[in-house]
């Protein structure tokens, strides 16, 4: 069972601002090859870091407003939110080790 959460234009602000732990948001699309490489790693990390970080996914094709607010120009883009505010981001497919290092800076 997936521990990632689906974020949409309608629930994005509420989910991000109400989280008591940092939220790593994956901006992705079904047609994106690098996104398909990162997706399974994020699923694993959502399980491994449960209770320490929330991993959310925004499909940029169906949630254009959420992507536009963060000025997402290419995907995958990963934005880390802390206390409801974006604090860091990475663009492109990252390895599991790179993702863990990114997350560990903020938990």
C-alpha positions in Angstrom: 0.0 0.0 0.0 1.3 3.4 -1.0 2.3 5.8 1.7 2.5 8.7 -0.7 -0.3 11.2 -0.8 -2.0 12.6 -3.9 -1.9 16.4 -4.0 -4.3 18.3 -6.2 -5.0 21.9 -6.9 -7.9 21.7 -4.5 -6.2 20.0 -1.5 -2.6 21.2 -2.0 -2.5 24.2 0.4 -4.4 22.5 3.1 -2.2 19.3 3.1 1.0 21.3 3.0 0.1 23.8 5.7 -1.4 21.2 8.1 1.5 18.8 8.0 3.5 18.6 11.3 6.5 17.1 9.4 8.3 18.3 6.2 6.5 17.5 2.9 8.5 16.4 -0.1 6.4 17.1 -3.2 7.1 15.2 -6.5 5.8 17.1 -9.5 5.5 14.5 -12.2 3.5 13.3 -15.3 2.5 9.9 -16.5 4.4 10.4 -19.8 7.7 11.4 -18.1 10.4 8.7 -18.3 12.6 10.1 -15.5 9.5 10.5 -13.3 8.7 6.8 -13.7 12.3 6.0 -12.5 11.9 8.2 -9.4 8.3 7.2 -8.5 9.1 3.7 -7.1 12.0 5.1 -5.0 9.8 7.7 -3.5 7.2 5.0 -2.6 9.9 3.1 -0.7 11.2 6.3 1.0 7.6 7.1 2.1 7.5 3.8 3.9 11.1 4.1 5.3 10.6 7.7 6.6 7.0 7.3 7.7 6.3 9.7 10.6 9.3 11.8 9.7 8.3 13.2 6.3 5.3 13.1 4.0 5.8 12.5 0.3 3.2 13.9 -1.9 2.7 13.6 -5.7 1.3 16.3 -8.0 0.4 15.2 -11.5 1.3 18.4 -13.5 -1.0 17.6 -16.3 -4.1 17.7 -14.1 -3.0 20.1 -11.5 -1.5 23.0 -13.4 -2.1 25.6 -10.7 -0.1 23.8 -8.1 2.8 23.4 -10.5 2.6 27.0 -11.7 2.8 28.3 -8.1 6.2 26.7 -7.6 7.3 27.7 -11.1 7.8 24.1 -12.1 9.4 24.2 -15.6 10.6 20.7 -16.0 9.9 17.4 -14.4 10.5 15.6 -12.2 10.8 18.5 -9.8 11.0 17.8 -6.1 10.2 20.6 -3.7 10.6 20.2 0.0 8.2 22.2 2.2 8.7 22.8 5.9 6.2 24.7 8.0 4.1 25.1 4.9 6.8 27.0 3.0 9.1 25.7 0.2 12.7 25.5 1.5 14.6 23.6 -1.1 14.1 21.8 -4.5 15.8 19.4 -6.9 15.1 19.0 -10.6 15.7 15.8 -12.5 15.8 12.1 -11.6 17.8 11.4 -8.4 19.1 8.2 -7.1 17.9 6.7 -3.9 21.0 7.9 -2.1 20.7 11.4 -3.4 17.0 11.5 -2.3 17.9 10.2 1.2 20.6 12.9 1.5 18.1 15.5 0.4 15.5 14.4 2.9 17.9 13.9 5.8 18.8 17.6 5.7 15.3 18.5 6.8 14.2 15.8 9.2 
